[in-house]
Amino acid sequence: MKSLIIYAAAAAAEIAGCFAFWAWLRLGKSALWLVPGLAALCFFAYLLTKIDALYAGRAFAAYGGVYIAASLVWLWAAEGIRPDRLGRPRRRDLPRRCRRHPAGAPGGVILGITFIPSKPPPAAASPRRQGWWR
């Protein structure tokens, strides 16, 4: 339960930080939007370090599904685009220029991440295992 709360907070922070850049570059907002945006992205990175996982890749993989779900909530709540049951925006809600290439089906990805094991790896996997960075 604690991990889910951390993942949800991390997703909110990442979306807020990325939206600050989007607002600056795509919506013509002031560059001052970058200050809270950078703070939110730093907070996002900090939150992911609080996940109790033996390997960073496992934490990132599980977070990916939460991020997709949070992005769909953002799409619906903040931008007013209601996705279909597969997570795609409805064709009639898209601007005309986007109707040929609607977003993919993140619902399949969300289903896929449910198979990431939540229990710790077997004892044979040593936390002292060397990575490419050492």
N, C-alpha and C positions, 0 to 999 in steps of 0.2 A: 504494500500500500504506500509506503514511504517513497519507493522508487517512482510510482505512478504520479505522485504529487510533484516530485522533483522534475520528472519528464514534462509534465504539463506546464510547470513554471518555466522550464527551459524553452519549450515551444513558444510560449507567450513572449518571452524575452527575445527569441530569435526573430519571430515575426515582427515584433515592434521595431527591432533594430534594422531589419531589412526594409521594412516599410518606410523608415526615416530616409534611407537612401533612395528608395523608389520615389518618395515625395519630392526630394531634392532634384533628382535627375529627370524624372518623367512628368512631374506635376508642377515644376517650376517653383517649389517652395524655397525658402531661404536656406543658405548653407548652415545656419544655426540648428536646423533639424538634425544635423549630423552629431551634435554633442550628446543629446539623449540617445540617439541611435547607437553610437559607439559604446556608451555606457551599458545599454541593453545587451549588445553583443558580447561585451566583456562579462556581464552577469550570466549570460547564457553559457559561455565557456566554463565559468566557475561552477555553475550548477551541474554540468555534466561530470565534473571531477568528483562530485559528491555521491555518484552512483556506486553502489557496492558491487563492483564487477572485477573479476580477475584480469580481464583483458579489455582494453579500450574499444577494440572492434566490436565486441559483444555489446557493450553499452551503446555504441553508436548505432548498431543494427537495430536494437530494440527501440532506440529513440526515433529512428526513421519512421516507423509506423505511427508513433504518437504525433510526429511533425506533420505527416500527411493528413491525419485526422484533424489536427488543429488548423491546417491550411484550408480544409474544406469548410470548417466552421467559420473561418475568417471570410472565405469567399461568399458564404451565405449571409452571415450577420453584418459584415462591414461593407461589402461591395454589392450586396443585393442580388447575387447570382445564385439561384437554387440549383445544386447539382442533382443529377438523377441517382438512381440506386447504385450505380457503379462509380459514382464520384465525378462524372462528367457534367459540365455545365449544360443546361438544356439549350438546344440550338436557337430557339427563339429569344433567349436571354443574351446571346452573344452579339457584339457589334457585327455588322455585315461583313467586314473584312476578316473576321475570325471564324466565320461559319464553315469554311472548308476544312479547317484543321482544329477541331475542338480538342480540348485537353484529353489526355489519356484516361485510363480507368484505374485510378489509384485504389479503388476498392479491392482489386486483385492483390495489390501490394500489401494492403492492410491484412488481408486474409493470410498472405504468405508470412508476415512477421509473427503471426500467432503461433507459428511452429518453432520459433526461436526458444530453446529451453530456458526456463526461468530458474531452474535449480543450478547450483554450482557444478563445475565440471568434476569428473571423477578425480580421485586422489592422485592418479598417475600424471595428471597435468600439473606440472610444477610451476609455482609463481616465479621461480628463478630462471625460467626459460629466457634465453637471450633473444632479443629482437634485432632487427637490422640496424637500429640506431646505436647499438653498443659495440 
